[in-house]
Amino acid sequence: MESIHHIRTRLASVKNIGTITKAMEVVSATKMRRAQSIALSSREYSFAALRALTDLLRYMPEKALLQHPFVAGKKARTPITLVVLIASDRGLAGAFNGSVARAADAFFKKDRAADPEGRESYRLALVGKKLASYAQKSGFSVVETFTNFGDYATADEVLPLTDMIMDGYRRGKWERIVVVSTHFKTTLAQFTVTRQILPMSLDQVRETAREIVPEHGRFAELRDSFAPDAGDEALTEYLFEPSPERVLSSILKHLVAMQFLHLVLEANASEHSARMVAMKNASTNSKELGDTLTLSFNNARQALITKEMIEISSAQVAAN
């Protein structure tokens, strides 16, 4: 049996750890709610851009959209796919970062199976420090790593990422842009998503809109507004300056930037949620271990008292 001193030391350590994990759980819950609020607030901008695109396409032939490089595709010098992995800068978030790595492995396996000749090659762009070891093990070159987005990413912080990606795509460095990230569904449910951002498609634009709009609660009534057959209502008159084509190019650029911002914000909320759940489990385990150690401490102390009483009684008997 362990000594009372050793048990007391372990018990104090467990209680201290439990206090820390409980505090981290509360902090993560607060950050998660704020991250959700920020992600929700960003949707209004997304709706405006998507609505503008929907209205614009009523005034110009769909062929104009299909001929845009962001939609038609940009033939790269070599068939290189840039894979953007969105994780976090910090750990203690359960399986959050590991899930992104596993989803990336699944994408590479599936994509290579569809390319038996092995023509496709890959480059990585990392958001967060925690997948640096994965990138090193994967053997793919890392184009750039973006860190220190903080607990709540802003459009200005994400701008260098989107600028680097769109600039490289325009110059033909990459043929495809694929993002592996985490979709926030509920506090206890997040799942990884693998999404091709460029080249984009009409169906993808509509699907992106439907994913951004929640199924219940605020903005839920807007889901039907972005259905493929929506928009038969009376048209609003628009005057486009300098031209519909220039406006289309600007809107598509904003839509790409919006998708990246939304993915990073969702990853923020998912990270805080995963950390909250991990700290809650750690607090529960700490309490259970503390209860077990308290019982062991009481048993050890009782055994020590019993032993001392026996020794005293034995000494008295021997003296008599």
NORWOPE-V358404 format. One record per residue. N is the residue number from 1. RES is the residue in one letter. PHI is phi in radians with two decimals (NA if undefined). OMEGA is omega in degrees with one decimal (NA if undefined). NEAR is the number of other ideal C-beta (glycine too) atoms within 10 Angstrom. Layout:
[[N | RES | PHI | OMEGA | NEAR] [N | RES | PHI | OMEGA | NEAR]]
//
This chain:
[[1 | M | NA | 179.5 | 10] [2 | E | -1.15 | 177.8 | 13] [3 | S | -1.26 | 179.2 | 10] [4 | I | -1.04 | -179.1 | 15] [5 | H | -1.08 | -179.7 | 9] [6 | H | -1.14 | 179.6 | 13] [7 | I | -1.11 | -180.0 | 20] [8 | R | -1.08 | 178.6 | 15] [9 | T | -1.13 | 178.3 | 13] [10 | R | -1.09 | -179.0 | 16] [11 | L | -1.10 | 178.4 | 18] [12 | A | -1.11 | 179.2 | 12] [13 | S | -1.12 | -179.8 | 14] [14 | V | -1.11 | 179.0 | 20] [15 | K | -1.13 | 177.8 | 16] [16 | N | -1.12 | 178.0 | 11] [17 | I | -1.10 | 178.1 | 16] [18 | G | -1.06 | 177.6 | 19] [19 | T | -1.11 | -179.8 | 12] [20 | I | -1.15 | -178.1 | 14] [21 | T | -1.14 | 177.1 | 21] [22 | K | -1.14 | 177.9 | 17] [23 | A | -1.12 | 178.6 | 12] [24 | M | -1.15 | 176.6 | 18] [25 | E | -1.08 | -179.3 | 20] [26 | V | -1.14 | 179.6 | 14] [27 | V | -1.10 | -179.9 | 15] [28 | S | -1.12 | 178.2 | 23] [29 | A | -1.11 | 178.5 | 18] [30 | T | -1.13 | 179.8 | 13] [31 | K | -1.14 | 179.6 | 19] [32 | M | -1.09 | -179.5 | 23] [33 | R | -1.11 | 179.0 | 15] [34 | R | -1.20 | 178.2 | 15] [35 | A | -1.09 | 175.7 | 23] [36 | Q | -1.06 | -179.2 | 18] [37 | S | -1.09 | 179.6 | 12] [38 | I | -1.16 | 178.3 | 16] [39 | A | -1.07 | 178.9 | 22] [40 | L | -1.15 | 179.9 | 16] [41 | S | -1.12 | -178.6 | 10] [42 | S | -1.21 | -176.6 | 20] [43 | R | -1.17 | -178.4 | 20] [44 | E | -1.07 | 176.1 | 9] [45 | Y | -1.12 | 179.8 | 15] [46 | S | -1.07 | 179.7 | 20] [47 | F | -1.06 | -178.6 | 18] [48 | A | -1.11 | 179.9 | 13] [49 | A | -1.16 | 179.7 | 19] [50 | L | -1.19 | 176.8 | 24] [51 | R | -1.15 | 178.4 | 15] [52 | A | -1.10 | 177.8 | 17] [53 | L | -1.14 | 178.9 | 19] [54 | T | -1.04 | 179.5 | 16] [55 | D | -1.17 | -178.2 | 14] [56 | L | -1.10 | -177.7 | 18] [57 | L | -1.18 | 176.2 | 18] [58 | R | -1.36 | -176.3 | 10] [59 | Y | -1.84 | -178.8 | 14] [60 | M | -2.49 | -178.1 | 15] [61 | P | -1.13 | 179.8 | 10] [62 | E | -1.08 | 179.5 | 10] [63 | K | -1.04 | 179.7 | 7] [64 | A | -1.10 | 177.1 | 15] [65 | L | -1.21 | -176.5 | 22] [66 | L | -1.18 | 179.9 | 11] [67 | Q | -1.57 | -179.8 | 11] [68 | H | -1.22 | -178.0 | 15] [69 | P | -0.99 | 179.9 | 15] [70 | F | -1.20 | -178.2 | 21] [71 | V | -1.89 | -177.6 | 19] [72 | A | -1.25 | -177.5 | 12] [73 | G | 1.75 | -179.4 | 14] [74 | K | -2.11 | -177.3 | 17] [75 | K | -1.21 | -179.2 | 9] [76 | A | -1.44 | 178.2 | 17] [77 | R | -1.07 | 173.7 | 10] [78 | T | -2.32 | -177.5 | 11] [79 | P | -1.25 | -179.1 | 14] [80 | I | -1.91 | 174.8 | 18] [81 | T | -1.82 | 174.2 | 21] [82 | L | -1.59 | -179.9 | 23] [83 | V | -1.85 | -179.7 | 24] [84 | V | -1.70 | 179.3 | 26] [85 | L | -1.83 | -178.2 | 26] [86 | I | -1.81 | 179.6 | 28] [87 | A | -2.22 | -177.3 | 26] [88 | S | -2.42 | 176.9 | 26] [89 | D | -1.51 | -173.8 | 16] [90 | R | -2.16 | 178.2 | 14] [91 | G | -1.72 | -177.3 | 12] [92 | L | 0.98 | -178.9 | 14] [93 | A | -2.18 | 177.6 | 23] [94 | G | 1.11 | -176.9 | 19] [95 | A | -1.63 | -174.2 | 13] [96 | F | -0.99 | -177.5 | 26] [97 | N | -1.25 | 179.1 | 24] [98 | G | -1.10 | 179.5 | 14] [99 | S | -1.13 | 178.1 | 19] [100 | V | -1.13 | 178.5 | 27] [101 | A | -1.09 | 179.4 | 21] [102 | R | -1.16 | 177.8 | 14] [103 | A | -1.14 | 177.1 | 18] [104 | A | -1.13 | 177.1 | 25] [105 | D | -1.03 | 179.5 | 13] [106 | A | -1.11 | 178.5 | 13] [107 | F | -1.11 | -179.0 | 18] [108 | F | -1.07 | -179.8 | 17] [109 | K | -1.11 | -179.2 | 9] [110 | K | -1.20 | -177.2 | 10] [111 | D | -1.20 | 178.6 | 16] [112 | R | -1.22 | 177.7 | 12] [113 | A | -1.13 | 178.7 | 8] [114 | A | -1.44 | -178.8 | 7] [115 | D | -2.25 | -174.4 | 12] [116 | P | -1.09 | -179.9 | 7] [117 | E | -1.38 | 177.9 | 5] [118 | G | 1.20 | -179.4 | 7] [119 | R | -1.31 | -173.7 | 8] [120 | E | -1.35 | 172.7 | 16] [121 | S | -2.18 | -170.5 | 13] [122 | Y | -2.30 | 170.3 | 21] [123 | R | -2.28 | -178.4 | 17] [124 | L | -2.02 | 166.4 | 21] [125 | A | -2.18 | -173.7 | 22] [126 | L | -1.88 | 170.4 | 21] [127 | V | -1.96 | -175.5 | 27] [128 | G | 1.84 | -176.0 | 23] [129 | K | -1.47 | -165.7 | 17] [130 | K | -1.29 | 179.1 | 22] [131 | L | -1.84 | 179.3 | 24] [132 | A | -1.08 | 179.7 | 14] [133 | S | -1.16 | 177.4 | 11] [134 | Y | -1.10 | -179.5 | 20] [135 | A | -1.06 | 179.6 | 19] [136 | Q | -1.16 | 179.8 | 10] [137 | K | -1.24 | -176.8 | 9] [138 | S | -1.19 | 179.9 | 18] [139 | G | 1.51 | 179.1 | 7] [140 | F | -1.51 | 177.6 | 17] [141 | S | -1.24 | 177.0 | 11] [142 | V | -1.71 | -179.1 | 15] [143 | V | -1.19 | -179.5 | 18] [144 | E | -2.85 | 176.6 | 15] [145 | T | -2.08 | -179.2 | 15] [146 | F | -1.92 | -176.7 | 20] [147 | T | -2.29 | 174.7 | 13] [148 | N | 1.05 | 171.7 | 8] [149 | F | -1.26 | -179.7 | 20] [150 | G | 1.44 | -178.9 | 10] [151 | D | -1.29 | -177.2 | 18] [152 | Y | -2.39 | -177.8 | 17] [153 | A | -1.17 | 176.7 | 24] [154 | T | -1.97 | 179.5 | 14] [155 | A | -1.06 | 179.7 | 15] [156 | D | -1.14 | 180.0 | 7] [157 | E | -1.25 | -179.0 | 15] [158 | V | -1.43 | -175.5 | 21] [159 | L | -0.97 | 178.0 | 13] [160 | P | -1.02 | 177.7 | 11] [161 | L | -1.13 | -177.9 | 21] [162 | T | -1.17 | 178.8 | 20] [163 | D | -1.12 | 179.7 | 11] [164 | M | -1.07 | -177.5 | 17] [165 | I | -1.21 | -177.7 | 24] [166 | M | -1.19 | 178.2 | 19] [167 | D | -1.14 | 178.1 | 10] [168 | G | -1.13 | 179.2 | 20] [169 | Y | -1.19 | 179.4 | 23] [170 | R | -1.09 | -177.3 | 13] [171 | R | -1.46 | 175.1 | 11] [172 | G | 1.38 | 178.0 | 14] [173 | K | -1.29 | -177.8 | 18] [174 | W | -2.30 | -179.6 | 25] [175 | E | -1.59 | 178.9 | 20] [176 | R | -2.42 | 172.1 | 20] [177 | I | -2.13 | -179.9 | 24] [178 | V | -2.12 | -179.9 | 19] [179 | V | -2.03 | 172.5 | 22] [180 | V | -2.00 | -175.0 | 26] [181 | S | -2.54 | -179.0 | 23] [182 | T | -2.13 | 178.8 | 26] [183 | H | -1.65 | 179.5 | 16] [184 | F | -1.54 | 178.2 | 23] [185 | K | -1.82 | 174.9 | 14] [186 | T | -2.45 | 179.5 | 7] [187 | T | -1.02 | -176.9 | 17] [188 | L | -1.79 | -176.0 | 9] [189 | A | -2.33 | 170.9 | 10] [190 | Q | -2.30 | 178.8 | 23] [191 | F | -2.47 | -177.3 | 11] [192 | T | -1.31 | 176.9 | 19] [193 | V | -2.26 | 174.1 | 16] [194 | T | -2.09 | -170.1 | 16] [195 | R | -2.32 | 173.5 | 17] [196 | Q | -1.45 | -179.1 | 13] [197 | I | -1.59 | 179.1 | 23] [198 | L | -2.34 | -10.4 | 24] [199 | P | -1.18 | -178.0 | 17] [200 | M | -1.67 | 179.2 | 21] [201 | S | -2.33 | 177.7 | 12] [202 | L | -1.04 | 179.3 | 14] [203 | D | -1.09 | 179.7 | 9] [204 | Q | -1.16 | 178.3 | 17] [205 | V | -1.05 | 179.9 | 20] [206 | R | -1.15 | -179.5 | 16] [207 | E | -1.17 | 176.6 | 14] [208 | T | -1.05 | 179.0 | 20] [209 | A | -1.08 | -178.2 | 24] [210 | R | -1.19 | 178.4 | 15] [211 | E | -1.24 | -178.8 | 15] [212 | I | -1.23 | -178.4 | 22] [213 | V | -1.32 | -179.0 | 20] [214 | P | -1.21 | 178.9 | 14] [215 | E | -1.31 | -178.3 | 8] [216 | H | -2.35 | 174.4 | 6] [217 | G | 1.45 | -175.4 | 8] [218 | R | -1.03 | 179.1 | 10] [219 | F | 1.29 | -176.2 | 16] [220 | A | -1.08 | -178.4 | 11] [221 | E | -1.21 | -178.4 | 9] [222 | L | -1.50 | -177.2 | 17] [223 | R | -1.03 | -178.2 | 15] [224 | D | -1.22 | -177.4 | 11] [225 | S | -1.17 | -176.3 | 17] [226 | F | -1.93 | 175.7 | 21] [227 | A | -1.22 | -177.1 | 11] [228 | P | -0.98 | -177.3 | 10] [229 | D | -1.76 | -179.1 | 6] [230 | A | -1.34 | 173.2 | 13] [231 | G | 1.80 | 178.1 | 14] [232 | D | -1.49 | -177.7 | 6] [233 | E | -1.22 | -178.9 | 7] [234 | A | -1.01 | -176.4 | 4] [235 | L | -1.37 | 172.1 | 10] [236 | T | -1.58 | 179.4 | 7] [237 | E | -1.32 | 179.4 | 5] [238 | Y | -2.20 | 171.0 | 12] [239 | L | -2.08 | -174.7 | 4] [240 | F | -1.69 | 175.6 | 13] [241 | E | -2.25 | 2.1 | 7] [242 | P | -1.41 | 178.4 | 7] [243 | S | -2.84 | 177.6 | 10] [244 | P | -1.02 | -179.0 | 16] [245 | E | -1.13 | 179.0 | 15] [246 | R | -1.18 | 178.1 | 11] [247 | V | -1.14 | 178.3 | 18] [248 | L | -1.03 | -179.9 | 22] [249 | S | -1.05 | 179.9 | 14] [250 | S | -1.16 | -178.9 | 12] [251 | I | -1.14 | 179.9 | 20] [252 | L | -1.10 | 176.9 | 21] [253 | K | -1.08 | 179.2 | 14] [254 | H | -1.17 | 179.2 | 18] [255 | L | -1.15 | 177.2 | 21] [256 | V | -1.10 | 178.7 | 19] [257 | A | -1.08 | 179.2 | 20] [258 | M | -1.10 | -179.8 | 24] [259 | Q | -1.10 | 178.9 | 23] [260 | F | -1.14 | 179.0 | 24] [261 | L | -1.06 | -178.4 | 22] [262 | H | -1.13 | 178.9 | 20] [263 | L | -1.12 | 179.2 | 24] [264 | V | -1.18 | 179.1 | 27] [265 | L | -1.13 | 176.4 | 25] [266 | E | -1.10 | 177.6 | 24] [267 | A | -1.12 | 175.9 | 26] [268 | N | -1.01 | -178.9 | 26] [269 | A | -1.10 | 179.8 | 25] [270 | S | -1.15 | 179.2 | 28] [271 | E | -1.08 | -179.2 | 29] [272 | H | -1.13 | 178.6 | 27] [273 | S | -1.16 | 179.3 | 28] [274 | A | -1.10 | 179.0 | 25] [275 | R | -1.18 | 178.2 | 24] [276 | M | -1.07 | 179.9 | 24] [277 | V | -1.14 | 179.4 | 21] [278 | A | -1.10 | 179.8 | 20] [279 | M | -1.24 | 176.4 | 24] [280 | K | -1.14 | 177.1 | 17] [281 | N | -1.11 | 178.8 | 13] [282 | A | -1.14 | 178.4 | 19] [283 | S | -1.13 | 178.2 | 20] [284 | T | -1.10 | 178.7 | 14] [285 | N | -1.12 | 178.7 | 14] [286 | S | -1.11 | 179.1 | 21] [287 | K | -1.13 | 179.8 | 15] [288 | E | -1.11 | 178.2 | 12] [289 | L | -1.16 | 177.0 | 17] [290 | G | -1.09 | 177.8 | 18] [291 | D | -1.10 | 178.9 | 12] [292 | T | -1.11 | 179.5 | 12] [293 | L | -1.19 | 177.2 | 20] [294 | T | -1.09 | 177.4 | 14] [295 | L | -1.10 | 178.4 | 11] [296 | S | -1.10 | 179.2 | 17] [297 | F | -1.10 | 179.7 | 17] [298 | N | -1.12 | 178.2 | 12] [299 | N | -1.12 | 179.9 | 12] [300 | A | -1.14 | 179.3 | 18] [301 | R | -1.16 | 178.7 | 13] [302 | Q | -1.11 | 178.6 | 10] [303 | A | -1.13 | 179.0 | 12] [304 | L | -1.15 | 178.7 | 13] [305 | I | -1.10 | 178.8 | 10] [306 | T | -1.07 | 179.4 | 10] [307 | K | -1.08 | -179.7 | 10] [308 | E | -1.14 | 178.2 | 10] [309 | M | -1.13 | 178.5 | 10] [310 | I | -1.13 | 179.6 | 10] [311 | E | -1.13 | 178.3 | 10] [312 | I | -1.13 | 179.5 | 10] [313 | S | -1.10 | 179.6 | 10] [314 | S | -1.11 | 179.1 | 10] [315 | A | -1.15 | 178.8 | 10] [316 | Q | -1.14 | 179.2 | 9] [317 | V | -1.09 | 180.0 | 8] [318 | A | -1.15 | -179.5 | 7] [319 | A | -1.20 | 179.5 | 6] [320 | N | -1.37 | NA | 5]]
//
